[in-house]
Every structure is written in structure tokens, then in C-alpha cells.
Amino acid sequence: MAVLDGTLSAGDKVINLAPVKHHHRAGASMICKNWYGLLGGPRNLFHQHVHDVIGELAALFRPTLAVLDGVTAMVTNGPTGGSLADLKDSRTLIVSPDPVAADALGARILNADPEKLPYLPLAEKAGAGTLRVDRITVHRLTA
């Protein structure tokens, strides 16, 4: 949806933009976890099943494009951080039509195994994308 002049209009494209962050409960907060914010209200009610909820949300909301900002990533003490020591300058921006593949690549910035972030295999199983980044074409641009 788009807001123009105070009125809501339907949109046909959705872009999910999220940072790469460590998250103490989910393991990571990236594209798939970003949908969690749509829940509103007392989201802590879902914390016992956070991985299931993230996996289901990833299958429910498929973005046209996923943009994962790992230029400066929070690699520890997420989601809020505590010091500059929690950050890593990775100079990486991941853009993909596949949110699961984007998160799998983002997990590498966090030195995490994507298969061990429970919500990612659940999202893949639900049809939200693929964890098999070896089966996708990755283009690297350097400055």
C-alpha cells in the first residue's frame, strides 16, 4: 500500500528492507524476522514460538525484493546492542527476490550457520525461499 495525499492506495510491489543484526532470542534479525514487527501489540506473547512465527510470516509475506543492509552489522548483543564493539563493518548489501536466500547470505556476516537459525529451515519448508545459496547466482560488486 502507498499513502499519497493522506489516502491509501493499493500497491503491487513490496520491498522488505532490514538490517543484519544478531538477536538474542531468534539468533538473527534480518528479512524474515523483519515481518515480526507487523504483529504489533504485545509481541512477547509469541516469544515461546518465535521461530515458528517467523517461518510462517516469511511464507505469508513474500516481498518483491528483499534488501538486507549489512554495511554495518550488529554481530553481538542484539537486537539493541550496547557498544561499538558489537558492530562489524562488512560493507555488504544483499538484494534478492528470495528472502530466505538473502537471510542465508546475511547469516554469513554474523558467522552463523543458516541451517542452525531454526526459522530459516521452517521458512524454506513453508515455501518462502531457499537456503541452498549454492544453487543461486550471486553477483559481487566491489568499489
C-alpha positions in Angstrom: 0.0 0.0 0.0 1.1 3.5 -0.6 0.0 6.7 1.1 -0.4 9.7 -1.3 -2.0 12.9 -0.1 -3.3 11.1 3.0 -5.2 8.4 1.1 -4.3 4.8 0.9 -3.8 3.2 -2.5 -3.1 -0.4 -3.4 0.4 -1.3 -4.4 1.6 -4.3 -6.4 5.2 -4.4 -5.1 6.5 -4.9 -1.6 10.1 -4.2 -0.7 11.4 -5.6 2.7 14.4 -3.6 3.9 16.1 -4.9 7.0 19.5 -4.6 8.8 21.7 -7.5 9.6 21.5 -7.9 13.4 22.2 -10.6 16.0 19.1 -11.3 18.0 19.3 -13.0 21.4 16.0 -14.9 21.0 15.8 -15.6 17.3 19.5 -15.9 16.6 19.4 -13.2 13.9 17.1 -10.4 12.8 17.1 -9.9 9.1 14.5 -10.1 6.2 12.3 -12.9 7.6 12.4 -11.6 11.2 11.5 -8.1 9.9 7.9 -9.2 9.3 7.6 -9.8 13.1 7.1 -6.1 13.5 3.7 -6.4 11.7 2.3 -8.2 14.7 2.0 -5.1 16.8 0.7 -5.2 20.3 2.3 -7.5 22.9 4.6 -9.4 20.6 6.3 -11.0 23.6 3.3 -13.4 23.7 4.8 -15.2 20.7 8.4 -15.5 22.1 7.9 -19.1 23.1 7.3 -19.9 19.4 9.3 -17.2 17.8 10.9 -19.4 15.1 7.6 -20.9 14.1 6.0 -17.4 13.9 8.9 -16.0 11.8 8.8 -19.0 9.5 5.1 -18.6 8.9 5.3 -14.9 8.4 8.0 -15.4 5.9 5.8 -17.7 3.9 2.8 -15.4 4.2 4.5 -12.1 3.2 6.7 -12.6 0.1 8.4 -9.4 -0.9 9.0 -8.5 -4.5 12.5 -7.6 -3.4 14.4 -8.2 -0.2 17.2 -5.7 0.7 19.4 -6.7 3.5 21.6 -4.0 4.9 24.8 -5.5 6.2 27.0 -2.5 5.6 27.5 -2.2 9.3 26.1 -5.3 11.1 25.3 -5.8 14.7 27.1 -9.1 15.4 26.6 -9.4 19.1 24.2 -8.2 21.9 21.3 -7.7 19.5 18.8 -6.5 19.0 19.6 -3.3 20.9 23.4 -3.5 21.3 25.5 -1.9 23.9 28.7 -0.6 22.3 30.5 0.0 19.1 32.3 -3.3 19.7 29.0 -5.1 18.9 29.3 -3.8 15.3 31.1 -5.1 12.3 31.9 -3.1 9.2 31.1 -5.7 6.5 30.3 -3.3 3.6 27.7 -5.7 2.3 24.3 -5.1 0.8 22.3 -8.1 -0.2 19.5 -7.7 -2.7 17.4 -10.6 -3.7 13.9 -11.6 -4.7 14.3 -14.6 -2.3 14.1 -13.6 1.3 15.3 -16.9 2.7 18.4 -16.9 0.4 19.1 -13.2 1.5 18.9 -14.3 5.1 21.1 -17.3 4.5 23.8 -15.0 3.0 23.3 -12.5 5.8 23.9 -15.2 8.3 27.4 -15.5 7.0 28.0 -11.9 8.0 27.1 -12.9 11.6 29.3 -16.0 11.3 26.1 -18.1 11.8 25.1 -21.3 10.1 21.8 -20.5 8.3 20.7 -24.1 8.9 21.0 -23.5 12.7 18.7 -20.5 12.7 15.6 -22.5 13.2 13.2 -20.1 11.4 15.1 -20.4 8.1 14.6 -24.1 7.5 10.9 -23.6 8.6 10.5 -20.7 6.1 12.1 -22.8 3.4 9.8 -25.7 4.2 6.8 -23.4 4.0 7.9 -22.3 0.5 9.2 -18.8 1.3 12.5 -19.4 -0.5 15.7 -21.5 -0.5 18.6 -22.0 1.9 20.6 -23.5 -0.9 22.6 -20.4 -1.8 24.9 -22.7 -3.8 22.0 -23.0 -6.3 21.6 -19.3 -6.9 23.7 -16.9 -8.8 25.5 -14.4 -6.6 26.9 -11.2 -8.2 29.5 -9.4 -6.3 30.2 -5.8 -6.9 33.3 -4.1 -5.4 34.2 -0.5 -5.3 
